[in-house]
Every structure is written in structure tokens, then in C-alpha cells.
Amino acid sequence: MRLSSEQVAIIRRKVDKSKINIESLRDDVLDHLCCVVDIKMDRGKDFDVAVREALHELAPDGLDEIQRETIFLLNSTKIILMKKLMYLIGLLSAIGLSLGWTFKILHWPGGDELIIYGALGFSLLFLPMITVNYFKLNINSAITERLRFIVGILSALVISLAFTFKFMHLQGADMLLIAGTLIFSFGYLPFLFFSMYKKSVS
């Protein structure tokens, strides 16, 4: 059985509704769906059922996921390199902070410097990089999830800068600490507990 031009147009409209903007990929997806639908109809299935099953088999999470996976595969080397760099910066920042605290408690030289470099690396490098990475992976997530992440990152950034200012004896450290605590307490925590509540009742 060959699909009619009207049936192909219906499938094309479904593909066009997705966010697939790579033309060759869109054509490949359309061609694949038409072939699968044609096979299913040969086996006696209704057109609408065949289309629904073909879409689910090809992309259970929606057609948009195909483009994300394709872009990831095309840029996998670059993405992996960026992730390695991001987590290396996070690791070095955390090591600097933990060693800095230890040196400070033991009154060893270099404690202040380690804390400052660790906090700056964490707040000015690691947090922005992990934010960009999060939004690349969760571009279609709910607005509340994205807002929660933004507010959480913002509070972590402000609090880590406040500690850095405090150790460097710069003005504004107290105001930054208060602002960071307020953002965390009245911004991040309500989002967190609201999402926990929604998951518990769903």
C-alpha cells in the first residue's frame, strides 16, 4: 500500500509542528514515518493508529528530542570536552574551598587565598557553566523548574561572593550575605517545597 498525498501531508504537518529546524533531518523523519505508517497499514491498522504508533516508536518523548539528540551526536566531542572542563573547575573549586577552610582553622598560611580562589572559581566559572548546561538539556522543562534552578543558582552565586568579600575584607559582604540568604529562603525554598509537594500528590 502506498500512502496518499493527503496522508503524507497529514504526517508532514505533524513533523512541521515540532521544533526540528534542520531541513535534512525533518525530511528524514518524514520519510521514516511514512515508511513505518505504510507498513503498519499493510498489516491492517487504521491510518490514525498507525501514525500514533509510528510517532511513539520513533520518539516516545516527542519529535523535538530527535533534534536534541542529533545535535548532541554532531557536537558530542565538543560537549564532552566542555563537561570535563566544567566538572574539573567544580572539583578544583571545591578542593580549594575545603583545603582553605582546613588551613584557616589550623592557622596555616595560604588559607585565605585558597578560600578566595575556590569561591571565585565556584561562583564565577562553575555556576555559570552549569547553568548554561542545565538550560541546554532542559530547554522544554516546566517554567517552575527553570525558575527554581535560576533562583537556586542566583542564591548560591550571591552567598559565595559574600563569603569571598568577607575574606577579602571588602565592603558590601554583609549586604551580599543578607541578599543571598533572602533569595535562598524566600525564593528557592518555596519553589523546592512546592515541587516536592506536587510530586507527592501526583
Buried (B, 14 or more C-beta within 10 A) or exposed (E): EEBEEEBBEBBBEBBEEBEBEBEEBBEBBBEBBBEBBBEBBEEEBEBEEBBBBBBEEBBEEEBBBBBBEBBEEEEEEEBEEBEEEBBEBBEBBBEBBEBBBEBBEEEEEEBBEBBBBBBBBBBBBBBEBBBEBBEEEEEEEEEEEBEBBBBBBBBBBBBBBBBBBBBEEEEEBEEBBEBBBEBBEEBBBEBBEEBEEEEEEE
